[in-house]
């Protein structure tokens, strides 16, 4: 999604009040943005804590500020500065993390971002955007940029099946329709499920939804999804994020608060930072039970 993100940023770069800070990353991807912005594209160096404090100061002066790095370097390393300088002062800084979830695979747990949006949403005045498809980036950049909230944008890898027409962007979108379970996936993971779900007979085919903006309080569940949850025997949530503080936990609490708990609830999630061996993002998803086969096996159990 880096290419599409760069294109979206170039489109916004005509605004002289927009500034972009990178933590010495984005090479071979963000050069068009650097060329478009000139001196407003700032390499803050390998100094992410300082980058966030500088971003807060610039935002306080009225600039639209975006910061960028590998995901764990832009939310974990400078967490105190994000909390104290950005969130506590209600400054609308946009924090962009590339390679969310297990995106950096073989580089190991230091580069895995499987607690990112849960950590960030613990802070006040914070929203999270998890685009599912490459085609989402223009709308996501527009919505995040126009928001008065601080935002964390998790970039991954679009996984659109060949020939699939991506529906227009919205915080919630239904991707497949059937009479089976309800499945809600967060971000790009949803794309990996579309083909298998569409291949199922309509009587067992799940209603697959993708959510791309959190928290739920700012992006209410659509009425159609409420109706499907009420009718279905099974509700399954899948996310490339740890169980605690993830979307599954937020949704379960949201449903319980409204006395609308499903008959059966399954949660597929990132089970660990460390495994006995290293592997690709797809391999790590299999270890966590987030792959297509694991989803189908979960749905078959009911």
C-alpha positions, 0 to 999 in steps of 0.5 A: 500500500506504500505506493498508493499511500504516496499517491494520496499524499502527493494529491494532498501536498498542494496544501502549503500547510501540510508537512510530512515527517519520516523517521529516515524511512520510505526509500524507493517508495516516497520519492514522488512525495519528497519531490512534490513537497520539497522542504515540507518533506522532513527527514527527522532521522532515526529519532522517532521520539523527537519526531513525535514531539516536533510533529506536536509542536508543528500541529499546535502551530496550525500545520497538518502534520503526518509522520511515517515509519515502520509500524513498531517504530512509530507507535511503540518506541515514541509512545510516551511522546504520542501520549503526552505531546499529541493525545493529551493536547488533542492535536490532530497529528497523523501517525502512519505505520507501514507493515502492520500486523506480521507484515515484516514477517522474517524480520522477527518480533521486533518488527511485528506490529500486532498490538498497535491499534489496540495500544493507540486506541487506549489514548484519548483523541485517537482514531485508527484506520486500517485500509483493506485494499490498495484502492482505499488509500485515497479515501482513507487519507482524505478522511484521516486528514480532515479529521480533528482527531489524532490518527494512527494509519496502519498500512499493510498489503492489499490482498484483492482476489483477481477479478474482484471489484472492490466496493467503495470505501466506507468504515464498514463494508460487506464483501460477501453475502450468504445465509451462514455465519457473520465474519468480521475481519479487520483490514487486509486480512479480509481480502484473503478470505473473499475467494474461499467465502464466495466459493461456498454454497449460499446456504453456508456462505458467510456474510463477510464484512471488513472494518477499517476504522476504529473505535466503534463509538465513532463508526457505528455498526451498520443496521444491516450488520446488526440484523445479520448478527441477530439472525446468525448462529455464529459471529466470528472476528478475525484480526492480525492483532493480539487478543487483549485490546483488539477489535474482537474484545472491543466488539464483544464489550460493545455487544454485551453493553447492548445486551445483543450477545451472539449465540456463538462467538469465535475470535481469530487473532495473532497468538504470539510475537515469538514462534520457534521459527521465523517465516513470512507473513502468510506463515505467521498467519497460519501459526496463529490460525488466521489463514483461510483454512483455519477460518473455514474450519472454525465456521464448520465447527459452528 
